[in-house]
Amino acid sequence: MREARTFDFRHRSHFTRPLAILPDADHAQRERRFRAIGRTDTGRGLFIVFTGRRKGDEVLMRPISARYMHKKEIDAYEKENPDL
């Protein structure tokens, strides 16, 4: 059985720069969704789907899904975004 991995969204240091934030129109039905794709501080590929929620004057990020990327996804991401 695989070990479960969790993300602690209270810490903002998961992604290092550069980072791609793209609209997720394929899955957005009633709300605007975005995909954040990049690398962690330790170099692992990370994929997060999120939406924004307004709370007073603030817009907060509400994560929908977060996971490490597979090798095939990392290769495709690097090929499509050579400048990142």
URPE-V530303 format. One line per field, one symbol per residue. ss: DSSP state (@ for helix, = for strand, . for the rest). Layout:
ss->???
This chain:
ss->..............=========.........========....===========..===========..@@@@@@@@@@....
